[in-house]
Amino acid sequence: MRYVLPFFLACLAACNSPSPAMMGQAETRVVVDGAEFAVRQRDMRAEAIRLNFIANPSIGMVLSRAEQAMEQATGCDVLTDTLRGDQNVMRADLACPDG
């Protein structure tokens, strides 16, 4: 029984579950400077979930890479000052060429 909880927590740590707003959207995997993200888009919004381990990541470094990942995956520009989140899940509004 004592081994069940650590196993369960380890499974959750590797979770790639989207937020409710992004449920059902296909993911695109993108690697930017060694950081791997699962990027999902719905309308003019994007969400990037960091998938790999980075030792002591700074929020600025991760947000910068997430912004690049969102732009690569969607083909849209991330709108200035809409990128927010933490070292694991980032969200932003998009400006897309076709709409």
Contacts in CASP RR format, 6 or more apart in sequence:
PFRMAT RR
TARGET T0000
AUTHOR 0000-0000-0000
METHOD contacts of the structure
MODEL  1
MRYVLPFFLACLAACNSPSPAMMGQAETRVVVDGAEFAVRQRDMRAEAIR
LNFIANPSIGMVLSRAEQAMEQATGCDVLTDTLRGDQNVMRADLACPDG
16 27 0 8 1.000
16 38 0 8 1.000
16 49 0 8 1.000
16 51 0 8 1.000
18 24 0 8 1.000
18 25 0 8 1.000
18 27 0 8 1.000
18 40 0 8 1.000
18 47 0 8 1.000
18 49 0 8 1.000
19 47 0 8 1.000
19 89 0 8 1.000
19 91 0 8 1.000
21 42 0 8 1.000
21 45 0 8 1.000
21 47 0 8 1.000
22 40 0 8 1.000
22 42 0 8 1.000
22 47 0 8 1.000
25 40 0 8 1.000
25 41 0 8 1.000
25 42 0 8 1.000
26 40 0 8 1.000
27 38 0 8 1.000
27 39 0 8 1.000
27 40 0 8 1.000
28 38 0 8 1.000
28 39 0 8 1.000
28 40 0 8 1.000
28 73 0 8 1.000
28 74 0 8 1.000
29 36 0 8 1.000
29 37 0 8 1.000
29 38 0 8 1.000
29 39 0 8 1.000
29 51 0 8 1.000
30 36 0 8 1.000
30 37 0 8 1.000
30 39 0 8 1.000
30 48 0 8 1.000
30 69 0 8 1.000
30 72 0 8 1.000
30 73 0 8 1.000
31 37 0 8 1.000
31 69 0 8 1.000
32 65 0 8 1.000
32 66 0 8 1.000
32 68 0 8 1.000
32 69 0 8 1.000
32 72 0 8 1.000
33 65 0 8 1.000
34 52 0 8 1.000
34 54 0 8 1.000
34 65 0 8 1.000
35 50 0 8 1.000
35 52 0 8 1.000
35 54 0 8 1.000
35 57 0 8 1.000
35 62 0 8 1.000
35 65 0 8 1.000
35 66 0 8 1.000
35 69 0 8 1.000
36 50 0 8 1.000
36 51 0 8 1.000
36 52 0 8 1.000
37 48 0 8 1.000
37 49 0 8 1.000
37 50 0 8 1.000
37 51 0 8 1.000
37 65 0 8 1.000
37 66 0 8 1.000
37 69 0 8 1.000
37 70 0 8 1.000
37 73 0 8 1.000
38 48 0 8 1.000
38 49 0 8 1.000
38 51 0 8 1.000
39 46 0 8 1.000
39 47 0 8 1.000
39 48 0 8 1.000
39 49 0 8 1.000
39 69 0 8 1.000
39 70 0 8 1.000
39 72 0 8 1.000
39 73 0 8 1.000
39 74 0 8 1.000
40 46 0 8 1.000
40 47 0 8 1.000
41 47 0 8 1.000
41 73 0 8 1.000
41 74 0 8 1.000
41 76 0 8 1.000
41 94 0 8 1.000
44 76 0 8 1.000
44 93 0 8 1.000
44 94 0 8 1.000
44 95 0 8 1.000
44 96 0 8 1.000
44 99 0 8 1.000
45 91 0 8 1.000
45 92 0 8 1.000
45 93 0 8 1.000
45 94 0 8 1.000
46 70 0 8 1.000
46 73 0 8 1.000
46 74 0 8 1.000
46 76 0 8 1.000
46 78 0 8 1.000
46 91 0 8 1.000
46 92 0 8 1.000
46 94 0 8 1.000
47 89 0 8 1.000
47 90 0 8 1.000
47 91 0 8 1.000
48 66 0 8 1.000
48 69 0 8 1.000
48 70 0 8 1.000
48 73 0 8 1.000
48 89 0 8 1.000
48 90 0 8 1.000
48 91 0 8 1.000
49 88 0 8 1.000
49 89 0 8 1.000
50 57 0 8 1.000
50 62 0 8 1.000
50 66 0 8 1.000
50 87 0 8 1.000
50 88 0 8 1.000
50 89 0 8 1.000
50 90 0 8 1.000
54 62 0 8 1.000
54 87 0 8 1.000
57 87 0 8 1.000
59 86 0 8 1.000
59 87 0 8 1.000
62 87 0 8 1.000
62 90 0 8 1.000
63 83 0 8 1.000
63 85 0 8 1.000
63 90 0 8 1.000
66 83 0 8 1.000
66 90 0 8 1.000
66 92 0 8 1.000
67 78 0 8 1.000
67 83 0 8 1.000
67 90 0 8 1.000
67 92 0 8 1.000
70 76 0 8 1.000
70 78 0 8 1.000
70 90 0 8 1.000
70 92 0 8 1.000
70 94 0 8 1.000
71 77 0 8 1.000
71 78 0 8 1.000
74 94 0 8 1.000
74 96 0 8 1.000
75 96 0 8 1.000
75 97 0 8 1.000
76 94 0 8 1.000
76 95 0 8 1.000
76 96 0 8 1.000
76 97 0 8 1.000
77 94 0 8 1.000
77 95 0 8 1.000
77 96 0 8 1.000
78 92 0 8 1.000
78 93 0 8 1.000
78 94 0 8 1.000
78 95 0 8 1.000
79 92 0 8 1.000
79 93 0 8 1.000
79 94 0 8 1.000
79 95 0 8 1.000
82 92 0 8 1.000
82 93 0 8 1.000
83 90 0 8 1.000
83 91 0 8 1.000
83 92 0 8 1.000
84 90 0 8 1.000
84 91 0 8 1.000
84 92 0 8 1.000
85 91 0 8 1.000
END
